[in-house]
Amino acid sequence: MEGGAREQLTVLAERAAAHAAVDDPGAIDWLLAALRNVGAHEQASVLTERLPAAGYFALFVKLSGGEQLRLGRAPDGSAALSWTWNDLG
């Protein structure tokens, strides 16, 4: 792919990842597959990161190999640490 075409593809992929509606799991799967198919893995990650805020935390965990997120997410988006009721004291 020529440099200009690659640059246009990158811009289009960034727009899709940042602005596509995330209200249809089937469409999300399709767009993620399309992004990965053209090598836009960073943009696929951006789209995946938008899923929890849209109410698709289970899909987010599935797509991101979420064992590290089995306790949920901290406010900064990282994996939540293990805690006990005594920690709330």
Secondary structure as the mmCIF struct_conf table of DSSP 4:
data_model
#
loop_
_struct_conf.conf_type_id
_struct_conf.id
_struct_conf.beg_label_comp_id
_struct_conf.beg_label_asym_id
_struct_conf.beg_label_seq_id
_struct_conf.end_label_comp_id
_struct_conf.end_label_asym_id
_struct_conf.end_label_seq_id
HELX_RH_AL_P HELX_RH_AL_P1 GLY A 3 HIS A 19
BEND BEND1 ALA A 20 ALA A 20
BEND BEND2 ASP A 23 ASP A 23
HELX_RH_AL_P HELX_RH_AL_P2 PRO A 25 ASN A 37
TURN_TY1_P TURN_TY1_P1 VAL A 38 GLY A 39
HELX_RH_AL_P HELX_RH_AL_P3 HIS A 41 ARG A 50
TURN_TY1_P TURN_TY1_P2 LEU A 51 LEU A 51
HELX_RH_3T_P HELX_RH_3T_P1 PRO A 52 ALA A 54
TURN_TY1_P TURN_TY1_P3 GLY A 55 GLY A 55
HELX_RH_AL_P HELX_RH_AL_P4 PHE A 57 LEU A 63
TURN_TY1_P TURN_TY1_P4 SER A 64 GLY A 65
HELX_RH_3T_P HELX_RH_3T_P2 GLY A 66 LEU A 69
TURN_TY1_P TURN_TY1_P5 ARG A 70 LEU A 71
STRN STRN1 ARG A 73 ARG A 73
TURN_TY1_P TURN_TY1_P6 PRO A 75 ASP A 76
BEND BEND3 GLY A 77 SER A 78
STRN STRN2 ALA A 79 ALA A 79
HELX_LH_PP_P HELX_LH_PP_P1 ALA A 80 SER A 82
HELX_RH_3T_P HELX_RH_3T_P3 TRP A 85 LEU A 88
#
